[in-house]
Amino acid sequence: MIRDTIISAQKGDVVTDFYGKELMKAVGALAGTPGTYVTVQVMRKDPSTGEYQPTEITITRQQLWMEGERDEEDKKP
C-alpha cells in the first residue's frame, strides 16, 4: 500500500523539494511559529483514476507533542 508522500513544501517564496528524501528533512522545513502557514505538495492517489497526482495542501502550524513529552513539560517548575 502506497501512502500520500510529501514532495515539496513552500515557506514564503522558498520551495523545498523532498521527492525521494527522508521524512525528517520535510519535518524541519514544516516547523515554524504556531499559527503561521506552510503549503505542501503531496502525491495523492486519485480515487477515480487510480493514478497519483500532486495535490497542494495549506497547513496551519500548531504545537505538536510527542507521547510523554507533555508530561515532562508539566513537571517543570
MOLIN-V86957 format. One line per field, one symbol per residue. ss: DSSP state (h for helix, s for strand, l for the rest). psi: psi as a letter, one per 20 degrees, with the letter a starting at -180 (. if undefined). Layout:
ss = ???
psi = ???
//
This chain:
ss = llllsssssssllsssslllllhhhhhhhhllllllsssssssssllllllsssssssssllllllllhhhhhhhll
psi = pprqppirqpocjppppjojrqhhhgghhiqappirqqpqppoppohhhjqpqpppppppqrpqpqphghghhhiq.
//
